[in-house]
Amino acid sequence: MPVPVPVPGGESTRPPWFATKTELARVLVTRALASPLPFSWVTADALYGQDWHFRRMIEDAGLGYVVAVPKSQQVRSLAGCWRIDQLIGDAPDDAWERLSCADGAKGPRLYDWAAAQLPAIPFFDSGERRTAGR
């Protein structure tokens, strides 16, 4: 059944039953949270990872998450602003671990992983410019 999505700030030219993929994803996570389904983390591709509303909703729900982001994604702090590909390039070699997520048709699907705890900074995490989701 289509989900009606209210549009903040007034009239919309889109049909009332239309929702973007990220709006639908937020509805799905909200429904899962309201259900007895036990889960503690979410994973998503870059379409969802670049949507701060989606990341913020997951954080506010207390869920862990792994989301892809485009390499142009910016990380802001009081010390400056960096593209995520720059930060990844600056990570030391010993920060990385190669893990297989599963066996594929051509053998193990290996990915290089590094984790970093980035602080939430209230100055950047308010209003339309909320950027924590790290």
C-alpha positions in Angstrom: 0.0 0.0 0.0 1.5 3.4 -0.9 2.5 5.6 1.9 1.2 9.2 1.9 4.1 11.6 2.6 3.4 15.1 3.8 5.5 17.8 2.3 6.7 20.4 4.8 6.0 24.0 3.8 3.0 23.7 1.6 1.6 22.3 -1.6 3.3 19.7 -3.6 2.9 18.9 -7.3 3.7 15.2 -6.7 0.8 12.8 -6.1 0.0 12.2 -2.4 0.9 8.5 -2.7 4.5 9.2 -4.0 7.5 8.9 -1.7 11.2 9.0 -2.5 13.4 5.9 -1.8 14.9 7.6 1.3 11.4 8.5 2.6 10.3 4.9 2.1 13.5 3.7 3.9 12.7 5.9 6.9 9.1 4.5 7.0 10.5 0.9 6.8 12.9 1.5 9.6 10.2 3.2 11.7 7.9 0.2 11.2 10.6 -2.2 12.0 11.3 -0.3 15.3 7.7 -0.5 16.2 7.6 -4.2 15.6 8.8 -7.0 17.8 11.6 -7.7 15.3 14.9 -7.7 17.1 17.6 -5.7 15.3 20.3 -3.3 16.4 21.9 -2.1 13.1 21.1 -0.9 9.6 23.1 -1.1 6.4 22.5 0.9 3.2 24.1 2.0 0.0 25.2 5.5 -0.9 21.8 6.7 -2.0 20.7 6.4 1.7 24.1 7.2 3.2 24.1 10.7 1.7 20.7 11.5 3.2 21.4 13.0 6.6 17.7 12.7 7.5 18.0 8.9 7.2 21.3 8.8 9.1 19.9 11.0 11.9 16.8 8.9 12.3 18.9 5.8 12.7 21.2 7.6 15.3 18.2 8.9 17.2 16.8 5.4 17.4 20.0 4.2 19.0 20.9 1.9 16.1 24.3 1.2 14.7 24.8 1.6 11.0 27.1 1.1 8.1 26.2 3.2 5.1 28.1 3.9 1.9 28.6 7.6 1.1 29.8 9.2 -2.1 33.5 10.1 -2.1 32.6 13.7 -2.3 30.7 13.5 1.1 32.0 16.2 3.4 32.9 15.8 7.1 32.8 19.0 9.0 34.4 19.9 12.4 35.5 23.0 14.2 39.0 22.4 12.7 37.7 22.4 9.1 35.9 20.5 6.4 37.2 17.5 4.5 36.0 15.2 1.8 35.6 11.7 2.9 38.0 10.4 0.2 40.7 12.7 1.6 40.2 11.3 5.1 40.2 7.7 3.9 43.5 8.4 2.0 45.1 9.8 5.1 44.1 6.7 7.3 47.2 4.8 8.4 47.8 1.3 6.8 47.3 -0.4 10.2 43.7 1.1 10.4 42.5 -1.2 7.7 41.3 -4.8 7.9 40.4 -7.0 4.9 37.2 -9.0 5.5 35.0 -11.2 3.4 31.2 -10.4 3.5 30.4 -13.7 1.8 31.4 -16.1 -1.0 30.5 -14.9 -4.4 30.5 -16.7 -7.8 34.2 -15.9 -8.1 35.2 -16.6 -4.5 35.2 -14.5 -1.4 33.9 -11.0 -1.7 36.7 -9.1 0.1 36.4 -5.5 1.3 38.8 -3.3 3.2 37.3 -1.8 6.3 38.5 0.9 8.7 36.4 2.4 11.6 36.7 5.8 13.1 34.6 7.4 15.8 33.9 11.0 14.7 32.5 13.3 17.3 29.1 15.0 17.0 29.6 18.7 17.0 26.4 20.6 18.1 27.4 23.7 16.0 27.2 21.6 12.8 24.4 19.2 14.0 21.5 21.7 14.2 18.9 22.7 11.8 19.2 21.9 8.1 23.0 21.4 8.4 23.0 18.4 10.7 26.0 16.3 9.7 26.6 13.8 12.5 26.0 10.3 11.2 29.4 9.0 11.7 
